[in-house]
Amino acid sequence: MEITPVVFWNVLLTLVIAPAFWAFRSLLAEIKRIDILLARTREEYATKTDLRDNMQSVMDALHRVEDKLDKVLAKEK
């Protein structure tokens, strides 16, 4: 069987171009997935007011611990 240019072209398309298109399609799907995850992350991250409220709660708790420690140290003297 003689290899004609048409047969060569069909083999080239089948063995080289088709896997390249498959890989390209897979990459596009992965980019779309990452884009969706990024959008979800942007929606769910803490706002400045949330962070400020949480930090205030932590600072209040630390002040209570500090006051208790001062009372304990004052009793030892």
C-alpha beads as a LAMMPS data file, in Angstrom:
LAMMPS data file: protein, C-alpha beads

77 atoms
76 bonds

1 atom types
1 bond types

-500.0 500.0 xlo xhi
-500.0 500.0 ylo yhi
-500.0 500.0 zlo zhi

Masses

1 110.0

Atoms # bond

1 1 1 0.000 0.000 0.000
2 1 1 1.355 3.318 -1.044
3 1 1 1.296 6.269 1.373
4 1 1 -0.379 9.099 -0.438
5 1 1 -0.450 12.674 0.793
6 1 1 -4.089 12.257 1.790
7 1 1 -3.321 9.225 3.947
8 1 1 -0.324 11.015 5.464
9 1 1 -2.497 14.055 6.241
10 1 1 -5.179 11.867 7.873
11 1 1 -2.571 10.115 10.020
12 1 1 -1.088 13.488 10.999
13 1 1 -4.468 14.845 11.982
14 1 1 -5.375 11.741 13.934
15 1 1 -2.116 11.233 15.829
16 1 1 -0.935 14.799 16.373
17 1 1 -3.686 17.352 16.037
18 1 1 -6.491 15.411 17.759
19 1 1 -4.540 14.888 21.046
20 1 1 -3.479 18.540 20.940
21 1 1 -7.128 19.614 20.704
22 1 1 -8.034 17.212 23.522
23 1 1 -5.291 18.674 25.738
24 1 1 -6.388 22.212 24.862
25 1 1 -9.978 21.353 25.773
26 1 1 -8.838 19.857 29.089
27 1 1 -6.859 22.987 29.889
28 1 1 -9.851 25.192 29.113
29 1 1 -12.028 23.095 31.426
30 1 1 -9.440 23.423 34.207
31 1 1 -9.234 27.195 33.711
32 1 1 -13.014 27.415 33.936
33 1 1 -12.978 25.365 37.164
34 1 1 -10.298 27.591 38.704
35 1 1 -12.227 30.695 37.649
36 1 1 -15.334 29.390 39.426
37 1 1 -13.310 28.626 42.565
38 1 1 -11.771 32.102 42.477
39 1 1 -15.196 33.708 42.184
40 1 1 -16.440 31.651 45.138
41 1 1 -13.382 32.667 47.172
42 1 1 -14.037 36.337 46.457
43 1 1 -17.601 35.957 47.678
44 1 1 -16.685 34.182 50.898
45 1 1 -13.683 36.052 52.237
46 1 1 -13.976 38.216 55.369
47 1 1 -14.896 41.850 55.041
48 1 1 -13.213 44.633 56.986
49 1 1 -16.135 44.951 59.390
50 1 1 -16.115 41.184 60.076
51 1 1 -12.406 41.305 60.768
52 1 1 -12.765 44.380 62.976
53 1 1 -15.543 42.736 65.026
54 1 1 -13.543 39.539 65.460
55 1 1 -10.418 41.440 66.453
56 1 1 -12.421 43.436 68.997
57 1 1 -13.695 40.192 70.550
58 1 1 -10.141 38.858 70.777
59 1 1 -8.878 42.093 72.305
60 1 1 -11.693 42.082 74.898
61 1 1 -10.801 38.523 75.878
62 1 1 -7.128 39.464 76.172
63 1 1 -8.002 42.437 78.377
64 1 1 -10.021 40.155 80.678
65 1 1 -7.081 37.752 80.925
66 1 1 -4.751 40.669 81.603
67 1 1 -7.013 41.981 84.378
68 1 1 -7.162 38.537 85.995
69 1 1 -3.387 38.217 85.791
70 1 1 -2.983 41.649 87.399
71 1 1 -5.283 40.583 90.262
72 1 1 -3.286 37.368 90.805
73 1 1 0.030 39.221 90.776
74 1 1 -1.326 41.897 93.106
75 1 1 -2.334 39.230 95.673
76 1 1 1.205 37.806 95.699
77 1 1 2.740 41.098 96.817

Bonds

1 1 1 2
2 1 2 3
3 1 3 4
4 1 4 5
5 1 5 6
6 1 6 7
7 1 7 8
8 1 8 9
9 1 9 10
10 1 10 11
11 1 11 12
12 1 12 13
13 1 13 14
14 1 14 15
15 1 15 16
16 1 16 17
17 1 17 18
18 1 18 19
19 1 19 20
20 1 20 21
21 1 21 22
22 1 22 23
23 1 23 24
24 1 24 25
25 1 25 26
26 1 26 27
27 1 27 28
28 1 28 29
29 1 29 30
30 1 30 31
31 1 31 32
32 1 32 33
33 1 33 34
34 1 34 35
35 1 35 36
36 1 36 37
37 1 37 38
38 1 38 39
39 1 39 40
40 1 40 41
41 1 41 42
42 1 42 43
43 1 43 44
44 1 44 45
45 1 45 46
46 1 46 47
47 1 47 48
48 1 48 49
49 1 49 50
50 1 50 51
51 1 51 52
52 1 52 53
53 1 53 54
54 1 54 55
55 1 55 56
56 1 56 57
57 1 57 58
58 1 58 59
59 1 59 60
60 1 60 61
61 1 61 62
62 1 62 63
63 1 63 64
64 1 64 65
65 1 65 66
66 1 66 67
67 1 67 68
68 1 68 69
69 1 69 70
70 1 70 71
71 1 71 72
72 1 72 73
73 1 73 74
74 1 74 75
75 1 75 76
76 1 76 77
